[in-house]
Amino acid sequence: MDRQAAVAAQDNFIAELNAAWEAAGPPSYARLERLSLRVSGGLHGLRLRVLAASTTQAILSGRRKRLPEWGWVASFVNGLRLAAAENGLDPDVIGTIQEWKAKHHAVRLAPARQVFPQSWSGRNCSIVLTDIVGFGSDKRDDFDRQMIRRQMYELLRDAFERSNVPWTTSYREDRGGGMLIVVPPTVPTASIVDPLVVFLAASLRRHNDRSSEAVRIQLRLALNVGPVTADRDRVTGESIIRTARLVEAPVLKEQLAITAADLGVIVSSFVHDTVVTHGSGQVDPANYHRVSVQVNRSKLTAWMRLARAESLSPNQQPS
C-alpha cells in the first residue's frame, strides 16, 4: 500500500468514526466529554481518556492529519455507546470495542509499500513471499480475515526485528492473504534462514495455541535470492516469479494439509546450496528435503521444511 493508499485508509477510518457519531444521536462534543469522565480511569482493562471537545472536533473534521491513538478511539467508541443507550438506541449499532480495535490496527499496521530503492535495482536481494493457508475459506468471515492479516504482519515484523533483519527499510507489498518482502541487498540471506524462520515458527505456534480455529494461521513462506527491478507499480523480475511459484508449490500445500504444521518453508536451490547446506547457527540441513515443483509449465527444484515450534530449544522460544 503506497502513501496515497495509506492516506485513503486513514480518511476512511475517520469517515467511519463520523458515521458512528451520527448513529449515536449524534451527541454534542461537550456531552461526549462529560460521558468520558465517568470511565476515564479504565474499562475492562482499557486505559480510557477524557474526550476533550476541541480534540474530538479536530479529529472528526479531519484537521488532524494523523491517525488518532487507540486510547482516544476506545474512549470515543465507549462514549458513543453510552450516548446511544441514553438515547434509547442499540449500542451495538456503534460496534464493539474489539471491532474498532481491529479496524484501528488494520489502518495502523497495514504494510506500506515503499518506493523501491533504485540503488537496489539489478542487485541480488533476498526475497520472502508468504501466504496464509485457507485465507478465503468459508469458515472465515471478513472480520476473521482482518484479524489474521493484522496478526501475520505483527508476527513477521517481530521475527524480522528479533533477527536484526531490517523491517522498516525492507520493501514490502501487500498480497491480500500474504506479503512480499524484498530485503536490502546488504543483509545476508543466512539471517532469514536462521534465526528469523525459527522465531516465526515459535510465534505462530504460540498464536495458534491461544486462538480459535477461525483465526489460527498456517503459513507458507518461500525464500529466494536474485536480482530485482521495479516498474511503476511493483517489483518485477524472474527471481520474483520463481519465488511466487515456490510458495504455490503443490507439494508444500499437500504436506501442510497432511501434517497441520504451523509453518511450511520452501527455499530455492541457490539458497539451499549457499546457506542451508553450511548448517550455520541452528540450521540443520537434514530438516530440508528436496522436492520437485511444477506450477503451470514450469519445473523447479527446491528444498522444503515443515517448521514445528515444539522442536525448538528454550532460548529460541518467543519472549
C-alpha positions as CSV (number, residue, x, y, z in Angstrom):
1,M,0.0,0.0,0.0
2,D,1.6,3.3,-1.1
3,R,1.5,6.6,0.6
4,Q,-1.7,7.7,-1.2
5,A,-3.5,4.5,-0.3
6,A,-2.3,4.9,3.4
7,V,-3.8,8.3,3.5
8,A,-7.0,7.0,1.9
9,A,-7.2,4.2,4.6
10,Q,-6.9,6.8,7.4
11,D,-9.5,9.0,5.7
12,N,-11.9,6.1,5.5
13,F,-11.3,5.4,9.2
14,I,-12.2,9.0,10.1
15,A,-15.3,8.7,8.0
16,E,-16.3,5.6,9.9
17,L,-15.9,7.4,13.2
18,N,-18.1,10.2,11.9
19,A,-20.8,7.7,10.8
20,A,-20.7,6.1,14.2
21,W,-21.1,9.5,15.8
22,E,-24.1,10.2,13.7
23,A,-25.6,6.8,14.5
24,A,-25.4,7.6,18.2
25,G,-27.6,10.7,18.0
26,P,-25.3,12.5,17.4
27,P,-24.2,13.6,20.9
28,S,-22.5,17.0,21.2
29,Y,-18.8,17.1,21.8
30,A,-19.4,18.6,25.2
31,R,-21.7,15.7,26.1
32,L,-19.1,13.2,25.0
33,E,-16.6,14.9,27.2
34,R,-18.9,14.6,30.2
35,L,-19.6,10.9,29.4
36,S,-15.9,10.1,29.1
37,L,-15.3,11.5,32.6
38,R,-17.4,8.6,34.0
39,V,-14.9,5.9,33.0
40,S,-11.7,7.8,32.2
41,G,-9.8,5.6,34.7
42,G,-10.4,2.5,32.7
43,L,-12.8,-0.1,31.5
44,H,-12.2,-3.8,31.3
45,G,-8.5,-3.3,31.4
46,L,-8.5,-0.5,28.8
47,R,-7.0,2.9,29.7
48,L,-9.6,5.4,28.6
49,R,-9.2,9.1,28.1
50,V,-11.2,12.2,28.7
51,L,-12.6,13.3,25.3
52,A,-11.7,17.0,25.2
53,A,-14.3,18.6,23.0
54,S,-11.7,20.5,21.0
55,T,-9.8,17.3,20.3
56,T,-12.9,15.4,19.2
57,Q,-13.8,18.3,16.8
58,A,-10.3,18.4,15.3
59,I,-10.2,14.6,14.7
60,L,-13.7,14.3,13.2
61,S,-13.3,17.3,11.0
62,G,-10.1,15.9,9.6
63,R,-8.0,18.9,10.7
64,R,-5.7,16.4,12.5
65,K,-3.7,14.7,9.8
66,R,-2.5,11.7,11.7
67,L,-4.3,8.6,12.9
68,P,-5.8,9.1,16.4
69,E,-4.2,6.9,19.1
70,W,-6.1,3.8,20.2
71,G,-6.7,5.2,23.7
72,W,-8.7,8.1,22.2
73,V,-10.6,5.8,19.8
74,A,-11.5,3.4,22.6
75,S,-12.8,6.3,24.7
76,F,-14.7,7.8,21.8
77,V,-16.4,4.5,20.9
78,N,-17.3,3.9,24.6
79,G,-18.7,7.4,24.9
80,L,-20.8,6.8,21.7
81,R,-22.2,3.5,23.1
82,L,-23.2,5.3,26.4
83,A,-24.8,8.1,24.4
84,A,-26.7,5.7,22.2
85,A,-28.1,3.8,25.2
86,E,-29.2,7.1,26.8
87,N,-30.9,8.0,23.5
88,G,-32.8,4.7,23.5
89,L,-30.7,3.2,20.7
90,D,-29.0,-0.1,20.5
91,P,-25.3,0.5,21.4
92,D,-24.3,-2.3,19.1
93,V,-25.0,-0.1,16.1
94,I,-21.8,1.7,17.1
95,G,-19.8,-1.5,17.1
96,T,-17.9,-3.1,20.0
97,I,-14.5,-2.0,21.4
98,Q,-12.9,-5.1,19.9
99,E,-14.3,-4.5,16.5
100,W,-13.0,-0.9,16.5
101,K,-9.6,-2.1,17.8
102,A,-9.4,-4.4,14.8
103,K,-10.2,-1.5,12.4
104,H,-7.7,0.7,14.0
105,H,-4.9,-1.8,13.9
106,A,-5.7,-2.6,10.3
107,V,-5.0,1.0,9.4
108,R,-2.0,1.4,11.7
109,L,-0.3,-1.9,10.8
110,A,-1.2,-2.4,7.1
111,P,2.2,-2.6,5.4
112,A,3.2,0.4,3.5
113,R,4.6,-0.3,0.0
114,Q,7.6,1.9,-0.3
115,V,9.1,3.2,-3.5
116,F,11.6,0.5,-4.5
117,P,15.1,2.0,-4.0
118,Q,16.8,2.5,-7.3
119,S,20.2,1.6,-5.8
120,W,18.9,-1.9,-5.3
121,S,17.8,-2.4,-8.9
122,G,19.5,-5.3,-10.6
123,R,21.3,-6.4,-7.4
124,N,20.8,-9.7,-5.7
125,C,18.3,-9.4,-2.8
126,S,16.7,-11.9,-0.5
127,I,13.0,-12.3,-1.5
128,V,10.4,-13.5,1.1
129,L,6.9,-14.3,0.0
130,T,4.3,-15.5,2.5
131,D,0.7,-16.8,2.0
132,I,-1.9,-17.7,4.6
133,V,-3.3,-21.2,4.0
134,G,-7.1,-21.1,3.6
135,F,-7.3,-17.4,3.8
136,G,-10.5,-17.3,1.7
137,S,-12.1,-20.3,3.4
138,D,-15.9,-20.2,4.0
139,K,-15.1,-20.9,7.7
140,R,-13.8,-17.3,8.0
141,D,-15.6,-14.1,7.7
142,D,-14.3,-10.7,6.8
143,F,-13.6,-9.8,10.5
144,D,-11.6,-13.1,10.9
145,R,-9.5,-12.3,7.8
146,Q,-8.8,-8.8,9.1
147,M,-7.6,-10.2,12.4
148,I,-5.3,-12.8,10.8
149,R,-3.8,-10.3,8.3
150,R,-3.0,-8.0,11.2
151,Q,-1.6,-10.8,13.2
152,M,0.5,-12.0,10.3
153,Y,2.0,-8.6,9.9
154,E,2.8,-8.4,13.6
155,L,4.5,-11.8,13.7
156,L,6.5,-11.1,10.6
157,R,7.7,-7.7,11.9
158,D,8.6,-9.2,15.2
159,A,10.6,-12.0,13.6
160,F,12.4,-9.6,11.4
161,E,13.3,-7.2,14.2
162,R,14.4,-10.0,16.6
163,S,16.7,-11.4,13.8
164,N,18.2,-8.0,13.1
165,V,16.8,-8.1,9.6
166,P,15.5,-4.6,8.9
167,W,11.8,-4.3,8.7
168,T,11.2,-0.6,8.0
169,T,13.8,-0.4,5.2
170,S,12.7,-3.7,3.5
171,Y,10.5,-3.2,0.5
172,R,7.0,-4.7,1.3
173,E,3.9,-5.3,-0.8
174,D,0.5,-6.4,0.5
175,R,-0.6,-9.5,-1.3
176,G,-4.0,-9.9,0.3
177,G,-3.6,-13.2,2.2
178,G,0.2,-12.8,2.2
179,M,3.1,-10.5,1.8
180,L,6.1,-9.9,-0.5
181,I,9.2,-8.6,1.2
182,V,12.4,-7.7,-0.5
183,V,15.3,-7.4,1.9
184,P,18.1,-4.9,1.3
185,P,21.0,-6.5,-0.7
186,T,23.4,-5.8,2.1
187,V,21.6,-8.2,4.5
188,P,22.8,-11.8,4.5
189,T,20.3,-14.4,3.5
190,A,21.6,-16.6,6.3
191,S,19.8,-14.3,8.8
192,I,16.5,-15.2,7.3
193,V,17.1,-18.9,7.3
194,D,18.2,-18.6,10.9
195,P,17.1,-17.2,13.3
196,L,14.1,-15.5,11.5
197,V,12.3,-18.7,10.4
198,V,12.9,-20.2,13.9
199,F,11.4,-17.2,15.7
200,L,8.5,-17.1,13.2
201,A,7.6,-20.7,13.8
202,A,7.7,-20.3,17.5
203,S,5.5,-17.2,17.4
204,L,3.0,-18.9,15.1
205,R,2.7,-21.9,17.4
206,R,2.1,-19.6,20.4
207,H,-0.6,-17.7,18.5
208,N,-2.3,-20.8,17.3
209,D,-2.3,-22.4,20.7
210,R,-4.3,-19.4,22.0
211,S,-6.6,-18.9,19.1
212,S,-9.9,-20.3,17.9
213,E,-9.9,-22.3,14.6
214,A,-11.1,-19.3,12.5
215,V,-8.1,-17.1,13.3
216,R,-5.4,-19.7,13.5
217,I,-2.6,-19.1,11.0
218,Q,-0.9,-21.8,8.9
219,L,1.7,-20.0,6.8
220,R,3.6,-20.8,3.7
221,L,6.9,-19.0,3.2
222,A,9.1,-19.0,0.1
223,L,12.7,-17.7,0.1
224,N,14.7,-17.0,-3.0
225,V,17.7,-14.8,-3.9
226,G,18.1,-12.9,-7.2
227,P,18.2,-9.6,-9.0
228,V,15.1,-7.4,-8.5
229,T,13.9,-4.5,-10.6
230,A,10.8,-2.3,-10.4
231,D,8.3,-0.8,-12.8
232,R,5.8,1.9,-12.0
233,D,3.6,-0.2,-9.8
234,R,5.6,-3.0,-8.2
235,V,8.8,-5.1,-8.2
236,T,9.4,-7.5,-11.1
237,G,11.9,-9.9,-12.4
238,E,12.5,-13.6,-12.9
239,S,13.5,-14.1,-9.3
240,I,10.1,-12.7,-8.1
241,I,8.3,-15.0,-10.5
242,R,10.3,-18.0,-9.2
243,T,9.5,-17.1,-5.6
244,A,5.8,-16.9,-6.4
245,R,6.0,-20.4,-8.0
246,L,7.7,-21.8,-4.9
247,V,5.1,-20.5,-2.5
248,E,2.4,-22.1,-4.7
249,A,4.2,-25.5,-4.8
250,P,1.6,-28.3,-4.7
251,V,3.9,-30.5,-2.6
252,L,4.1,-27.7,0.0
253,K,0.4,-27.3,0.1
254,E,-0.1,-31.1,0.4
255,Q,2.3,-31.6,3.2
256,L,0.9,-28.7,5.2
257,A,-2.6,-30.2,4.8
258,I,-1.3,-33.6,6.0
259,T,0.8,-32.5,8.9
260,A,-1.0,-29.3,10.1
261,A,2.4,-27.8,10.7
262,D,2.3,-24.1,11.7
263,L,4.9,-23.0,9.0
264,G,6.0,-24.5,5.7
265,V,9.2,-23.1,4.4
266,I,10.4,-23.7,0.8
267,V,13.7,-22.3,-0.5
268,S,15.3,-22.2,-3.9
269,S,18.2,-24.5,-4.8
270,F,20.5,-21.4,-4.6
271,V,19.5,-20.6,-1.1
272,H,19.9,-24.3,-0.1
273,D,23.3,-24.7,-1.7
274,T,24.8,-21.4,-0.4
275,V,23.2,-21.1,3.0
276,V,21.3,-24.2,4.3
277,T,24.0,-26.8,3.5
278,H,26.5,-24.9,5.6
279,G,24.4,-25.5,8.7
280,S,25.2,-22.2,10.4
281,G,23.5,-21.4,13.7
282,Q,20.6,-23.6,14.5
283,V,20.1,-24.7,10.8
284,D,20.1,-28.5,10.4
285,P,20.3,-29.3,6.6
286,A,18.7,-32.7,7.3
287,N,15.4,-30.8,8.1
288,Y,15.2,-29.7,4.5
289,H,14.0,-32.2,1.9
290,R,14.5,-31.9,-1.9
291,V,11.2,-31.5,-3.8
292,S,10.2,-31.0,-7.4
293,V,8.0,-28.1,-8.0
294,Q,5.7,-27.9,-11.1
295,V,3.4,-24.9,-11.4
296,N,1.8,-24.5,-14.8
297,R,4.5,-25.4,-17.2
298,S,7.4,-24.5,-15.0
299,K,9.6,-27.1,-13.3
300,L,11.9,-26.2,-10.4
301,T,13.9,-28.0,-7.8
302,A,13.6,-26.7,-4.3
303,W,14.1,-27.6,-0.7
304,M,11.2,-27.8,1.8
305,R,11.0,-27.8,5.6
306,L,7.9,-28.0,7.8
307,A,8.7,-26.0,10.9
308,R,7.3,-27.1,14.2
309,A,7.9,-24.9,17.3
310,E,8.0,-27.9,19.7
311,S,11.4,-28.9,18.3
312,L,13.0,-25.6,19.3
313,S,15.3,-25.1,22.2
314,P,14.1,-23.0,25.1
315,N,16.3,-20.0,24.2
316,Q,14.6,-19.8,20.8
317,Q,11.1,-19.6,22.1
318,P,9.4,-16.2,21.8
319,S,9.6,-13.9,24.7
